[in-house]
Amino acid sequence: MDFRIVVDSCCELVDELKEFGVKRVPLTMRVGDLEFRDDENLDLGHFIKVMNSSPNPPTSSCPSPAEYADIFKESNKTTFVVTLSNKLSGSYNSANLAKSMVEEEGHDVHVFDSKSASAGEILVALKIKELIEKGLPKAAIIEKVEHFINNMRTFFVLENLNTLVKNGRINKIVAGLAQVLNIRAVLGSDDGNISFFARARGAKMAVEKLLDMIKKYGEDTKDKILVVTHCNNHEYAKMLCDKAKELFNFKKIYLAPTGGLSSMYANEGGIIIAF
């Protein structure tokens, strides 16, 4: 096989991607003076506890071009890279700088801006894997994946608004009212940016609203994959998957817990879907 896949750590590795040998390049999270590397050694429970107990907003930094370049140099195969949305992180730009560095040494790299995160990145990586296994050439894979990204939809519901409050993305009073009234915002990717789509009262209604998003934006789902990721909310994420199986005809549904970077923004109870 002449191709391989590299992702940043906002892409959780489901079993199929692990078995395919997908490489993951870690981002770094910081809470106050503490630094957490988003790799296989991360104690996710400890990180979330520290993040929620700190008055300081958590921040993140993308992999350096050198970190990407080291991974790119490990193989002479063409490397397809999937990163966080360029509008949310510097990971895409960092990967492209690394691409320029290693191509001078004869390595072949193409970087995809997922225009998404977490579940959306998983979906893009799975699409690349599918096209590689079909034996398509590089140019055809790039064309089809870019088209796929432009038509993919990502939505998410946040149960805990702490991170958004600390980062100044949402007013403390609004967040407090939302908690008191048990209201959850249904947000989604809009060409890589985050936009508001709906509101729901309670966790079960939030699941229903996400199903409504699939119904409204999913069109014919028979040839599509649904990916659901969650931060310590397996019960409702599983409920979403089960109801999606009943209501739609996805060819496959994946359910996975979020990693460090995804959990930083989704926080406790967050659910992300992509299709």
DRENDO-1510 file (C-alpha; in Angstrom, 1 decimal, always signed):
<recs>
REC; n; res; u; v; w
REC; 1; MET; +0.0; +0.0; +0.0 .
REC; 2; ASP; +1.5; +3.4; -1.0 .
REC; 3; PHE; -0.5; +5.6; +1.4 .
REC; 4; ARG; -0.8; +6.2; +5.1 .
REC; 5; ILE; -2.8; +8.5; +7.4 .
REC; 6; VAL; -1.7; +10.9; +10.1 .
REC; 7; VAL; -4.1; +12.8; +12.3 .
REC; 8; ASP; -3.8; +15.3; +15.2 .
REC; 9; SER; -5.0; +14.3; +18.6 .
REC; 10; CYS; -8.4; +15.9; +18.3 .
REC; 11; CYS; -9.2; +12.8; +16.2 .
REC; 12; GLU; -10.0; +9.8; +18.4 .
REC; 13; LEU; -8.8; +6.5; +17.0 .
REC; 14; VAL; -11.6; +4.0; +16.6 .
REC; 15; ASP; -10.5; +0.4; +16.2 .
REC; 16; GLU; -10.5; +0.5; +12.4 .
REC; 17; LEU; -8.1; +3.4; +12.3 .
REC; 18; LYS; -5.8; +1.8; +14.9 .
REC; 19; GLU; -5.7; -1.4; +12.8 .
REC; 20; PHE; -4.9; +0.6; +9.7 .
REC; 21; GLY; -1.9; +2.0; +11.5 .
REC; 22; VAL; -3.1; +5.6; +11.7 .
REC; 23; LYS; -0.5; +7.9; +13.5 .
REC; 24; ARG; -1.7; +10.5; +16.0 .
REC; 25; VAL; +0.3; +13.7; +16.7 .
REC; 26; PRO; -0.5; +15.1; +20.1 .
REC; 27; LEU; -1.6; +18.6; +20.9 .
REC; 28; THR; -0.8; +20.1; +24.4 .
REC; 29; MET; -3.3; +21.5; +26.9 .
REC; 30; ARG; -2.5; +23.9; +29.7 .
REC; 31; VAL; -4.4; +24.7; +32.9 .
REC; 32; GLY; -2.6; +27.4; +34.9 .
REC; 33; ASP; +1.0; +26.2; +35.3 .
REC; 34; LEU; +0.2; +22.6; +34.5 .
REC; 35; GLU; +0.8; +21.1; +31.1 .
REC; 36; PHE; -0.9; +18.0; +29.7 .
REC; 37; ARG; +0.2; +16.2; +26.5 .
REC; 38; ASP; -2.8; +14.7; +24.6 .
REC; 39; ASP; -1.3; +11.3; +24.0 .
REC; 40; GLU; -1.9; +7.7; +25.2 .
REC; 41; ASN; -0.3; +8.5; +28.6 .
REC; 42; LEU; -2.9; +11.2; +29.5 .
REC; 43; ASP; -4.9; +10.6; +32.6 .
REC; 44; LEU; -8.1; +12.0; +31.2 .
REC; 45; GLY; -10.1; +11.9; +34.4 .
REC; 46; HIS; -7.4; +13.9; +36.3 .
REC; 47; PHE; -7.1; +16.4; +33.5 .
REC; 48; ILE; -10.9; +17.1; +33.5 .
REC; 49; LYS; -10.9; +17.4; +37.3 .
REC; 50; VAL; -8.0; +19.9; +37.2 .
REC; 51; MET; -9.6; +21.8; +34.4 .
REC; 52; ASN; -13.0; +22.1; +36.2 .
REC; 53; SER; -11.5; +23.0; +39.6 .
REC; 54; SER; -9.2; +25.8; +38.2 .
REC; 55; PRO; -10.3; +29.4; +37.9 .
REC; 56; ASN; -8.0; +29.7; +34.9 .
REC; 57; PRO; -9.3; +29.0; +31.4 .
REC; 58; PRO; -7.7; +25.9; +29.8 .
REC; 59; THR; -5.6; +26.6; +26.7 .
REC; 60; SER; -4.1; +24.4; +24.0 .
REC; 61; SER; -1.2; +24.5; +21.6 .
REC; 62; CYS; -1.0; +22.6; +18.3 .
REC; 63; PRO; +1.9; +20.3; +17.4 .
REC; 64; SER; +5.0; +22.1; +16.1 .
REC; 65; PRO; +6.0; +21.8; +12.5 .
REC; 66; ALA; +9.0; +19.8; +13.8 .
REC; 67; GLU; +6.7; +17.3; +15.5 .
REC; 68; TYR; +4.7; +16.8; +12.3 .
REC; 69; ALA; +7.9; +16.6; +10.2 .
REC; 70; ASP; +9.3; +13.8; +12.4 .
REC; 71; ILE; +6.2; +11.7; +11.8 .
REC; 72; PHE; +6.2; +12.5; +8.1 .
REC; 73; LYS; +9.8; +11.3; +7.7 .
REC; 74; GLU; +9.0; +7.9; +9.3 .
REC; 75; SER; +7.8; +6.5; +5.9 .
REC; 76; ASN; +8.4; +7.0; +2.2 .
REC; 77; LYS; +4.7; +6.4; +1.5 .
REC; 78; THR; +2.4; +9.3; +0.6 .
REC; 79; THR; +1.0; +10.7; +3.8 .
REC; 80; PHE; -2.5; +12.1; +4.1 .
REC; 81; VAL; -3.0; +14.3; +7.1 .
REC; 82; VAL; -6.3; +15.3; +8.8 .
REC; 83; THR; -6.3; +18.2; +11.2 .
REC; 84; LEU; -8.7; +20.3; +13.3 .
REC; 85; SER; -10.5; +23.1; +11.5 .
REC; 86; ASN; -8.1; +25.8; +10.4 .
REC; 87; LYS; -10.5; +28.3; +12.0 .
REC; 88; LEU; -10.2; +26.7; +15.4 .
REC; 89; SER; -6.6; +25.7; +15.7 .
REC; 90; GLY; -3.1; +26.3; +14.2 .
REC; 91; SER; -2.7; +22.5; +13.6 .
REC; 92; TYR; -3.5; +22.8; +9.9 .
REC; 93; ASN; -0.9; +25.5; +9.3 .
REC; 94; SER; +1.7; +23.7; +11.4 .
REC; 95; ALA; +1.2; +20.5; +9.3 .
REC; 96; ASN; +1.5; +22.5; +6.1 .
REC; 97; LEU; +4.8; +24.1; +7.3 .
REC; 98; ALA; +6.1; +20.6; +8.0 .
REC; 99; LYS; +4.9; +19.4; +4.6 .
REC; 100; SER; +7.1; +22.1; +3.0 .
REC; 101; MET; +10.0; +21.1; +5.1 .
REC; 102; VAL; +9.9; +17.4; +4.3 .
REC; 103; GLU; +9.0; +17.7; +0.6 .
REC; 104; GLU; +12.4; +19.2; +0.1 .
REC; 105; GLU; +13.7; +15.8; +1.1 .
REC; 106; GLY; +11.5; +13.9; -1.3 .
REC; 107; HIS; +8.5; +13.0; +1.0 .
REC; 108; ASP; +5.0; +13.3; -0.4 .
REC; 109; VAL; +2.4; +14.9; +2.0 .
REC; 110; HIS; -1.2; +16.2; +1.5 .
REC; 111; VAL; -2.9; +18.0; +4.4 .
REC; 112; PHE; -6.7; +18.1; +4.8 .
REC; 113; ASP; -8.5; +20.8; +6.8 .
REC; 114; SER; -11.3; +18.8; +8.3 .
REC; 115; LYS; -13.3; +22.0; +9.0 .
REC; 116; SER; -14.4; +20.0; +12.0 .
REC; 117; ALA; -13.1; +18.3; +15.1 .
REC; 118; SER; -13.4; +15.0; +17.0 .
REC; 119; ALA; -16.2; +13.0; +15.4 .
REC; 120; GLY; -15.7; +15.0; +12.1 .
REC; 121; GLU; -12.0; +14.2; +12.0 .
REC; 122; ILE; -12.7; +10.5; +12.6 .
REC; 123; LEU; -15.2; +10.5; +9.7 .
REC; 124; VAL; -12.7; +12.1; +7.3 .
REC; 125; ALA; -10.0; +9.7; +8.3 .
REC; 126; LEU; -12.4; +6.8; +7.7 .
REC; 127; LYS; -13.2; +8.2; +4.3 .
REC; 128; ILE; -9.5; +8.4; +3.3 .
REC; 129; LYS; -9.0; +4.8; +4.6 .
REC; 130; GLU; -12.0; +3.6; +2.5 .
REC; 131; LEU; -10.7; +5.3; -0.7 .
REC; 132; ILE; -7.1; +3.9; -0.2 .
REC; 133; GLU; -8.5; +0.4; +0.2 .
REC; 134; LYS; -10.4; +0.8; -3.0 .
REC; 135; GLY; -7.1; +1.4; -4.8 .
REC; 136; LEU; -7.8; +5.0; -6.0 .
REC; 137; PRO; -4.8; +7.2; -7.0 .
REC; 138; LYS; -3.7; +10.2; -5.0 .
REC; 139; ALA; -5.4; +12.9; -7.1 .
REC; 140; ALA; -8.8; +11.0; -7.0 .
REC; 141; ILE; -8.5; +10.5; -3.2 .
REC; 142; ILE; -7.8; +14.2; -2.7 .
REC; 143; GLU; -10.7; +15.3; -4.9 .
REC; 144; LYS; -13.2; +12.9; -3.3 .
REC; 145; VAL; -12.1; +13.7; +0.3 .
REC; 146; GLU; -12.3; +17.5; -0.3 .
REC; 147; HIS; -15.8; +17.1; -1.7 .
REC; 148; PHE; -16.7; +14.9; +1.3 .
REC; 149; ILE; -15.4; +17.4; +3.8 .
REC; 150; ASN; -17.4; +20.2; +2.2 .
REC; 151; ASN; -20.6; +18.1; +2.5 .
REC; 152; MET; -20.0; +16.6; +5.9 .
REC; 153; ARG; -22.0; +17.9; +8.9 .
REC; 154; THR; -20.9; +18.2; +12.5 .
REC; 155; PHE; -23.1; +19.0; +15.5 .
REC; 156; PHE; -22.6; +19.0; +19.2 .
REC; 157; VAL; -24.3; +19.6; +22.6 .
REC; 158; LEU; -22.5; +20.9; +25.6 .
REC; 159; GLU; -23.9; +20.0; +29.1 .
REC; 160; ASN; -21.1; +21.8; +31.0 .
REC; 161; LEU; -20.4; +25.4; +29.9 .
REC; 162; ASN; -17.4; +26.0; +32.2 .
REC; 163; THR; -14.8; +26.1; +29.5 .
REC; 164; LEU; -16.7; +28.5; +27.3 .
REC; 165; VAL; -17.3; +30.8; +30.3 .
REC; 166; LYS; -13.6; +30.7; +31.3 .
REC; 167; ASN; -12.5; +31.5; +27.8 .
REC; 168; GLY; -15.0; +34.4; +27.5 .
REC; 169; ARG; -17.0; +32.7; +24.8 .
REC; 170; ILE; -20.2; +32.9; +26.8 .
REC; 171; ASN; -21.6; +35.2; +29.5 .
REC; 172; LYS; -21.5; +33.9; +33.1 .
REC; 173; ILE; -25.1; +35.0; +33.7 .
REC; 174; VAL; -26.3; +33.3; +30.5 .
REC; 175; ALA; -24.5; +30.1; +31.4 .
REC; 176; GLY; -26.0; +30.2; +34.9 .
REC; 177; LEU; -29.5; +30.6; +33.6 .
REC; 178; ALA; -28.9; +27.8; +31.2 .
REC; 179; GLN; -27.9; +25.5; +34.0 .
REC; 180; VAL; -30.8; +26.5; +36.2 .
REC; 181; LEU; -33.3; +26.1; +33.3 .
REC; 182; ASN; -31.5; +22.9; +32.2 .
REC; 183; ILE; -31.0; +24.3; +28.7 .
REC; 184; ARG; -28.5; +22.9; +26.3 .
REC; 185; ALA; -27.3; +24.6; +23.1 .
REC; 186; VAL; -27.1; +22.6; +19.9 .
REC; 187; LEU; -24.1; +23.9; +18.0 .
REC; 188; GLY; -22.5; +22.9; +14.8 .
REC; 189; SER; -19.8; +23.5; +12.3 .
REC; 190; ASP; -20.4; +26.2; +9.6 .
REC; 191; ASP; -17.5; +26.0; +7.1 .
REC; 192; GLY; -15.2; +25.4; +10.1 .
REC; 193; ASN; -16.7; +28.0; +12.4 .
REC; 194; ILE; -19.0; +27.3; +15.3 .
REC; 195; SER; -22.7; +28.3; +14.9 .
REC; 196; PHE; -25.8; +28.0; +17.0 .
REC; 197; PHE; -28.6; +25.7; +15.5 .
REC; 198; ALA; -31.1; +24.9; +18.3 .
REC; 199; ARG; -31.7; +24.7; +22.0 .
REC; 200; ALA; -33.0; +21.8; +24.1 .
REC; 201; ARG; -34.2; +21.5; +27.7 .
REC; 202; GLY; -32.7; +18.4; +29.3 .
REC; 203; ALA; -30.4; +15.6; +28.1 .
REC; 204; LYS; -33.1; +13.5; +26.4 .
REC; 205; MET; -34.4; +16.5; +24.5 .
REC; 206; ALA; -30.8; +17.3; +23.4 .
REC; 207; VAL; -30.6; +13.8; +22.0 .
REC; 208; GLU; -33.8; +14.4; +20.1 .
REC; 209; LYS; -32.5; +17.7; +18.7 .
REC; 210; LEU; -29.3; +15.9; +17.4 .
REC; 211; LEU; -31.5; +13.4; +15.7 .
REC; 212; ASP; -33.5; +16.3; +14.2 .
REC; 213; MET; -30.2; +17.6; +12.8 .
REC; 214; ILE; -29.6; +14.2; +11.1 .
REC; 215; LYS; -33.1; +14.2; +9.7 .
REC; 216; LYS; -32.8; +17.8; +8.4 .
REC; 217; TYR; -29.2; +17.7; +7.0 .
REC; 218; GLY; -28.5; +14.0; +6.5 .
REC; 219; GLU; -30.5; +13.5; +3.3 .
REC; 220; ASP; -30.1; +9.8; +2.2 .
REC; 221; THR; -28.1; +8.1; +4.9 .
REC; 222; LYS; -27.8; +4.6; +3.4 .
REC; 223; ASP; -24.3; +5.1; +2.1 .
REC; 224; LYS; -23.2; +7.3; +5.1 .
REC; 225; ILE; -21.4; +6.7; +8.4 .
REC; 226; LEU; -22.4; +8.3; +11.7 .
REC; 227; VAL; -19.7; +9.0; +14.2 .
REC; 228; VAL; -20.7; +9.9; +17.8 .
REC; 229; THR; -18.1; +10.9; +20.4 .
REC; 230; HIS; -18.8; +11.9; +24.0 .
REC; 231; CYS; -17.1; +13.1; +27.2 .
REC; 232; ASN; -18.1; +10.8; +30.1 .
REC; 233; ASN; -21.7; +10.6; +28.7 .
REC; 234; HIS; -21.9; +7.0; +27.4 .
REC; 235; GLU; -25.5; +6.6; +28.5 .
REC; 236; TYR; -26.9; +9.4; +26.3 .
REC; 237; ALA; -24.4; +8.9; +23.5 .
REC; 238; LYS; -25.5; +5.2; +23.3 .
REC; 239; MET; -29.1; +6.3; +23.4 .
REC; 240; LEU; -28.4; +8.5; +20.4 .
REC; 241; CYS; -26.8; +5.7; +18.5 .
REC; 242; ASP; -29.6; +3.3; +19.2 .
REC; 243; LYS; -32.3; +5.7; +18.1 .
REC; 244; ALA; -30.3; +6.6; +15.0 .
REC; 245; LYS; -30.2; +2.9; +14.1 .
REC; 246; GLU; -34.0; +2.8; +14.4 .
REC; 247; LEU; -34.7; +6.0; +12.5 .
REC; 248; PHE; -32.1; +6.0; +9.8 .
REC; 249; ASN; -30.2; +3.5; +7.6 .
REC; 250; PHE; -26.5; +4.5; +8.2 .
REC; 251; LYS; -24.2; +1.8; +6.8 .
REC; 252; LYS; -22.2; +2.0; +10.0 .
REC; 253; ILE; -22.3; +3.9; +13.4 .
REC; 254; TYR; -19.2; +4.5; +15.5 .
REC; 255; LEU; -19.3; +5.4; +19.2 .
REC; 256; ALA; -16.1; +6.6; +21.0 .
REC; 257; PRO; -15.1; +8.6; +24.1 .
REC; 258; THR; -13.4; +11.9; +23.5 .
REC; 259; GLY; -9.6; +12.3; +24.0 .
REC; 260; GLY; -7.9; +15.2; +25.9 .
REC; 261; LEU; -8.3; +18.1; +23.4 .
REC; 262; SER; -11.9; +17.2; +22.5 .
REC; 263; SER; -12.8; +16.8; +26.2 .
REC; 264; MET; -11.3; +20.2; +26.9 .
REC; 265; TYR; -14.0; +21.8; +24.8 .
REC; 266; ALA; -16.8; +19.3; +25.1 .
REC; 267; ASN; -16.3; +19.0; +28.9 .
REC; 268; GLU; -18.3; +16.6; +31.1 .
REC; 269; GLY; -21.4; +15.4; +29.3 .
REC; 270; GLY; -20.6; +16.8; +25.8 .
REC; 271; ILE; -21.8; +14.8; +22.8 .
REC; 272; ILE; -20.4; +15.4; +19.2 .
REC; 273; ILE; -21.8; +13.8; +16.0 .
REC; 274; ALA; -20.7; +13.9; +12.4 .
REC; 275; PHE; -22.2; +12.3; +9.3 .
</recs>
